[in-house]
C-alpha cells in the first residue's frame, strides 16, 4: 500500500476517534454530558491543556526527565537482552541450566518490583530506569534468543563448508537472522521502557510525566490526566518512528524492504 494513503487512513482513524469522543462528551448520546465530561473530559479541553502546557514550558522539564529514564531503560535493557540472548543461544548447556530461573524472574509482576527498586535506588531516576529495564530486557532477550536458534541448518552448514569461523558466522549468519526478531521486539520495548518510567514516577517521584498524571489524578483533574496520556502517546509514536527508520536502514537486504524504501 502507498505510504501516503496509509498515513491518510491512520490520521482518519484518529480523527474519527476524537469525533466520537467529542460527541459522547458533549451530547446526550450515551448519558448526561456533564457526567461524561467529569469522567472523560472533552477532546477540545484536552488539546487545549496540551497546547497550554507545551507553551508554558514546565511540561518540558518533566518530559525531559521521563525521556531520560526511558532512553536509559531502553538502551540498558535492550543491550543486555541482545548480548545475553546471543550468549544463551550459543551456549545450550547454560541456557538449559538457567531456563527455569529466567522464566521465574520474567513471571514476577513488575509493579511489585517498583517499591523494591525505590528502596534500593531511592526516588531518583535510577529506580525508574531499573523498572524499565526489567520490562525491556526480557522482550528483547527472548526474541534475540529465538532469532539465533531459528538460523537455517542448511545455511549454517553451507557457511561452515565455505570455511567461515565462529566470528564470521556470528557476523554473516547469526546476526542477520536475529536482526528481524530483534527489531520486532524493539518496537514493543520502546513502549514498555516508557511504561516503566511513567509507572515508577506515578508510584513515587517529584518530577516526570507520571508524576504530573498522578498529581492531576489526585485533584480529580481528568483533563490533566488525559492531557498527560496524549503527550505520552505522541512521544511513543515519535520514538517508534525513529526505531522504524533505523530498522529500514539496517534491514535493507530483507525481501520487500527495498520496495518499501523506494516508496518512502
C-alpha positions as CSV (number, residue, x, y, z in Angstrom):
1,X,0.0,0.0,0.0
2,X,1.2,3.5,-0.8
3,X,2.6,5.1,2.3
4,X,0.7,8.4,1.7
5,X,-2.6,6.5,1.6
6,X,-1.7,4.5,4.7
7,X,-0.8,7.7,6.6
8,X,-4.1,9.3,5.5
9,X,-6.1,6.3,6.8
10,X,-4.2,6.4,10.1
11,X,-5.0,10.0,10.5
12,X,-8.6,9.3,9.6
13,X,-8.9,6.8,12.4
14,X,-7.6,9.3,14.9
15,X,-10.0,12.0,13.6
16,X,-12.9,9.6,13.9
17,X,-11.9,8.6,17.4
18,X,-11.7,12.3,18.5
19,X,-15.0,13.0,16.8
20,X,-16.7,10.1,18.7
21,X,-15.1,11.3,21.9
22,X,-16.5,14.8,21.3
23,X,-20.0,13.6,20.5
24,X,-20.1,11.3,23.6
25,X,-19.0,14.0,26.0
26,X,-21.0,17.0,24.6
27,X,-24.3,15.3,23.7
28,X,-26.8,13.1,25.4
29,X,-25.9,10.2,23.1
30,X,-24.9,7.9,25.9
31,X,-25.8,9.8,29.1
32,X,-25.6,13.2,30.8
33,X,-22.9,15.2,29.1
34,X,-21.8,16.8,32.4
35,X,-21.2,13.3,33.9
36,X,-19.4,12.2,30.8
37,X,-17.1,15.2,30.9
38,X,-16.4,14.6,34.6
39,X,-15.1,11.1,33.8
40,X,-13.7,11.7,30.2
41,X,-13.3,15.5,29.8
42,X,-13.6,16.6,26.2
43,X,-11.1,16.4,23.3
44,X,-11.1,20.2,22.9
45,X,-10.3,20.7,26.6
46,X,-7.6,18.1,26.5
47,X,-6.0,19.5,23.3
48,X,-6.2,23.0,24.8
49,X,-4.5,21.8,28.0
50,X,-1.8,20.1,26.0
51,X,-1.1,23.3,24.0
52,X,-1.1,25.4,27.2
53,X,1.3,23.0,28.9
54,X,3.7,22.8,25.9
55,X,3.7,26.6,25.6
56,X,4.1,27.1,29.3
57,X,7.5,25.4,29.4
58,X,7.1,23.5,32.7
59,X,6.0,20.3,31.0
60,X,9.3,20.2,29.0
61,X,11.2,19.7,32.3
62,X,9.0,16.8,33.2
63,X,9.1,15.4,29.7
64,X,12.9,15.6,29.6
65,X,13.1,13.6,32.9
66,X,10.8,10.9,31.6
67,X,12.6,10.7,28.2
68,X,15.9,10.4,30.0
69,X,14.6,7.5,32.1
70,X,13.0,5.9,29.0
71,X,16.2,6.2,27.0
72,X,18.4,4.7,29.7
73,X,16.0,1.9,30.4
74,X,15.7,1.1,26.6
75,X,19.5,1.2,26.0
76,X,20.4,-0.8,29.1
77,X,17.5,-3.3,28.8
78,X,17.9,-3.8,25.0
79,X,21.7,-4.0,25.2
80,X,21.6,-6.6,27.9
81,X,18.8,-8.6,26.1
82,X,20.8,-8.7,22.9
83,X,24.1,-9.7,24.5
84,X,22.7,-12.3,26.9
85,X,20.2,-13.6,24.2
86,X,23.1,-14.3,21.8
87,X,25.2,-15.8,24.6
88,X,22.4,-18.2,25.8
89,X,21.5,-19.1,22.2
90,X,25.1,-20.2,21.5
91,X,25.6,-22.0,24.9
92,X,22.9,-24.7,25.1
93,X,24.0,-26.0,28.5
94,X,24.0,-22.6,30.0
95,X,20.5,-21.9,28.6
96,X,19.2,-25.2,29.9
97,X,20.5,-24.6,33.4
98,X,19.1,-21.1,33.7
99,X,15.9,-21.6,31.8
100,X,13.6,-22.1,34.8
101,X,15.2,-19.1,36.6
102,X,14.8,-16.8,33.7
103,X,11.1,-17.8,33.3
104,X,10.5,-17.4,37.0
105,X,12.0,-13.8,37.1
106,X,10.1,-12.9,33.9
107,X,6.9,-14.0,35.6
108,X,7.3,-11.6,38.5
109,X,4.8,-8.7,38.4
110,X,6.8,-5.6,37.7
111,X,4.6,-3.4,39.8
112,X,5.7,-5.4,42.8
113,X,9.3,-4.7,42.0
114,X,8.8,-0.9,41.9
115,X,8.7,-0.4,45.7
116,X,11.8,-2.6,46.0
117,X,13.7,-0.6,43.4
118,X,12.6,2.6,45.1
119,X,14.1,1.2,48.4
120,X,17.3,0.2,46.7
121,X,17.9,3.1,44.4
122,X,15.9,5.9,46.0
123,X,13.3,8.1,44.4
124,X,15.6,9.4,41.7
125,X,15.7,8.4,38.1
126,X,17.5,5.1,38.7
127,X,14.6,3.3,40.4
128,X,12.5,4.2,37.3
129,X,15.3,3.0,35.0
130,X,15.6,-0.3,36.8
131,X,11.8,-0.9,36.4
132,X,12.0,-0.1,32.7
133,X,15.0,-2.4,32.3
134,X,13.1,-5.3,33.7
135,X,10.3,-4.7,31.1
136,X,12.6,-4.2,28.1
137,X,15.2,-6.9,28.8
138,X,13.1,-10.0,28.7
139,X,11.2,-8.9,25.5
140,X,14.5,-8.4,23.6
141,X,16.2,-11.4,25.2
142,X,13.6,-13.9,24.2
143,X,13.3,-12.5,20.6
144,X,17.1,-12.5,20.1
145,X,17.4,-16.0,21.6
146,X,14.7,-17.3,19.2
147,X,16.2,-15.4,16.3
148,X,19.6,-17.1,16.7
149,X,18.0,-20.5,17.2
150,X,16.0,-20.1,14.0
151,X,19.0,-20.0,11.8
152,X,18.5,-22.4,8.9
153,X,20.7,-25.5,9.4
154,X,21.3,-25.6,5.6
155,X,22.6,-22.0,5.6
156,X,24.8,-22.8,8.6
157,X,26.2,-25.9,7.0
158,X,27.0,-24.2,3.8
159,X,28.7,-21.3,5.6
160,X,30.9,-23.8,7.5
161,X,31.7,-25.6,4.3
162,X,32.9,-22.3,2.9
163,X,35.4,-22.1,5.8
164,X,33.7,-19.5,8.0
165,X,35.0,-19.3,11.5
166,X,32.8,-18.5,14.6
167,X,33.3,-14.8,14.3
168,X,32.3,-14.8,10.6
169,X,29.3,-17.0,11.3
170,X,28.2,-14.5,14.0
171,X,28.6,-11.6,11.6
172,X,27.2,-13.0,8.4
173,X,24.7,-15.7,9.6
174,X,23.6,-15.4,13.2
175,X,23.4,-11.6,13.4
176,X,21.3,-11.1,10.2
177,X,19.0,-13.9,11.4
178,X,18.4,-12.2,14.7
179,X,18.0,-8.7,13.4
180,X,14.4,-9.2,12.2
181,X,13.4,-10.7,15.6
182,X,15.4,-8.0,17.5
183,X,13.7,-5.1,15.8
184,X,10.3,-6.7,16.2
185,X,11.0,-6.7,19.9
186,X,12.4,-3.2,19.9
187,X,9.2,-1.7,18.6
188,X,7.4,-3.2,21.6
189,X,10.3,-2.3,24.0
190,X,10.1,1.4,23.3
191,X,6.6,1.5,24.8
192,X,7.5,-0.7,27.7
193,X,10.5,1.4,28.6
194,X,8.2,4.4,28.7
195,X,5.7,2.5,30.8
196,X,8.4,1.6,33.3
197,X,9.5,5.2,33.6
198,X,5.9,6.5,34.0
199,X,4.7,3.8,36.4
200,X,7.8,4.4,38.6
201,X,7.1,8.2,38.6
202,X,3.5,7.5,39.3
203,X,4.3,5.4,42.4
204,X,6.9,7.7,43.8
205,X,8.6,10.8,42.3
206,X,8.7,14.5,42.4
207,X,9.1,15.1,38.6
208,X,8.2,13.4,35.3
209,X,5.1,12.9,33.3
210,X,4.0,10.1,35.6
211,X,4.2,12.5,38.5
212,X,2.2,15.1,36.6
213,X,-0.5,12.5,35.8
214,X,-0.6,11.3,39.4
215,X,-0.8,15.0,40.6
216,X,-3.7,15.7,38.3
217,X,-5.5,12.5,39.3
218,X,-5.1,13.4,43.0
219,X,-7.3,16.5,42.5
220,X,-9.7,14.8,40.0
221,X,-8.4,16.8,37.1
222,X,-9.4,14.4,34.4
223,X,-8.4,16.9,31.7
224,X,-4.8,16.9,33.1
225,X,-4.8,13.1,33.2
226,X,-5.9,12.7,29.6
227,X,-3.5,15.5,28.5
228,X,-0.6,13.7,30.0
229,X,-1.7,10.4,28.4
230,X,-2.0,12.2,25.0
231,X,1.5,13.6,25.3
232,X,2.9,10.2,26.2
233,X,1.1,8.7,23.1
234,X,2.7,11.2,20.8
235,X,6.2,10.6,22.4
236,X,5.8,6.8,21.9
237,X,4.8,7.2,18.2
238,X,7.7,9.5,17.6
239,X,10.3,7.2,19.2
240,X,8.8,4.2,17.4
241,X,9.1,6.1,14.2
242,X,12.8,6.6,14.9
243,X,13.2,2.8,15.5
244,X,11.5,2.2,12.2
245,X,13.9,4.4,10.3
246,X,16.9,2.6,11.9
247,X,15.3,-0.8,11.1
248,X,14.8,0.1,7.4
249,X,18.4,1.2,7.2
250,X,19.9,-2.0,8.7
251,X,17.4,-4.4,7.1
252,X,17.6,-3.0,3.6
253,X,18.5,-6.5,2.4
254,X,15.3,-8.1,3.7
255,X,12.8,-9.1,1.0
256,X,10.2,-6.4,0.4
257,X,12.3,-3.9,2.3
258,X,13.9,-2.4,-0.8
259,X,10.4,-1.7,-2.3
260,X,9.3,0.0,0.9
261,X,12.4,2.1,1.0
262,X,11.9,3.1,-2.6
263,X,8.2,4.1,-1.9
264,X,9.4,6.2,1.1
